C-alpha cells in the first residue's frame, strides 16, 4: 500500500533520486530547458518551481536553502540574478513540459521541460 507516499520512485534509492533531481534542476537553470523522460520531468517540475520561488524571495535564508540543493555557484548566481527577477510578477507556473514522443533505444516517453520566457 502506498499510503501517504508522495512522488515517483523512478526505480532509484532516495539518495540517488535526490541527487538526480538536484543535478537535473541545475541543468534546467543553466540551459533553460532539458530533454528527459516524462516521469522525470513531472517530478522535476515542483522541485524546480520551489527553487525559483526561493530565488524570487532572494534573502539570505532562501540563498542557503538553494545552496543545499544546487552546488554549482554559477548556476546559483544565475538563478538569483536572472531567473528569480524574471518571474517576480508571476504567481507560480514557471515551467512548461512538452511531450516529444518515444525514445528510439527503449521506447520510453520523452519530454522537454523548459522555463517560460517570462
C-alpha positions in Angstrom: 0.0 0.0 0.0 1.2 3.5 -0.9 -0.5 5.4 1.9 1.0 8.9 2.3 3.9 8.3 0.0 4.2 11.1 -2.5 6.1 11.3 -5.7 7.5 8.7 -8.1 10.2 6.2 -7.1 11.8 6.2 -10.5 13.5 2.9 -9.7 16.1 4.6 -7.6 17.0 4.8 -3.9 16.0 8.0 -2.1 19.6 9.4 -2.1 20.0 8.7 -5.8 16.7 10.3 -6.6 17.6 13.3 -4.5 21.0 13.7 -6.3 19.4 13.2 -9.7 16.8 15.9 -9.1 19.4 18.3 -7.8 21.5 17.8 -10.9 18.5 18.0 -13.3 17.4 21.3 -11.7 20.9 22.7 -12.1 20.9 21.7 -15.8 17.5 23.2 -16.2 18.6 26.5 -14.8 21.9 26.5 -16.7 20.4 25.7 -20.2 16.7 27.0 -19.8 15.4 23.5 -20.8 16.3 19.8 -20.9 15.1 16.7 -22.6 14.3 13.7 -20.3 11.6 11.1 -19.7 8.1 12.3 -19.0 8.1 10.8 -15.4 11.3 12.6 -14.5 10.1 15.9 -16.0 6.9 15.6 -13.9 8.9 15.0 -10.8 11.3 17.8 -11.6 8.6 20.5 -12.1 7.6 21.1 -8.5 11.2 20.7 -7.3 12.5 23.4 -9.7 9.5 25.7 -9.2 10.1 25.7 -5.4 13.7 26.7 -6.0 12.6 29.6 -8.3 10.2 30.8 -5.6 13.1 30.9 -3.2 15.1 32.8 -5.7 12.3 35.3 -6.0 12.5 36.0 -2.3 16.2 36.4 -2.5 17.0 36.8 1.2 19.9 35.0 3.0 17.8 32.1 4.2 16.5 31.5 0.7 20.0 31.5 -0.6 21.1 29.0 1.9 18.2 26.7 1.2 19.0 26.8 -2.5 22.7 26.1 -1.8 21.7 22.9 -0.1 20.3 21.7 -3.5 22.3 23.4 -6.2 26.0 23.0 -5.7 27.3 24.9 -8.8 27.9 28.6 -7.8 27.5 29.9 -11.3 24.0 28.3 -11.6 23.1 29.7 -8.1 24.1 33.2 -9.2 22.1 32.9 -12.5 19.1 31.7 -10.5 19.1 34.7 -8.1 20.2 37.4 -10.6 18.3 36.4 -13.8 15.7 33.8 -13.3 14.3 35.0 -9.9 13.7 38.6 -11.1 12.3 37.4 -14.4 9.4 35.7 -12.6 8.9 38.3 -9.9 5.4 39.3 -11.1 4.3 35.7 -11.8 2.5 33.8 -9.1 3.8 30.3 -10.0 3.9 28.1 -13.0 7.4 28.9 -14.2 8.0 25.7 -16.3 6.4 24.0 -19.3 6.5 20.3 -20.2 6.3 19.4 -23.9 5.9 15.7 -24.7 8.2 14.6 -27.6 7.2 11.0 -28.2 9.0 7.8 -27.6 12.8 7.3 -27.3 14.4 5.1 -30.0 16.5 2.9 -27.7 14.0 1.7 -25.1 10.7 3.3 -26.1 10.4 5.5 -23.1 8.2 8.6 -23.3 10.3 11.6 -23.6 9.5 15.2 -22.8 11.2 18.6 -22.8 10.9 20.7 -19.6 11.8 24.3 -20.1 11.5 27.7 -18.3 8.9 30.0 -19.6 10.1 33.2 -21.3 8.5 35.5 -18.7 
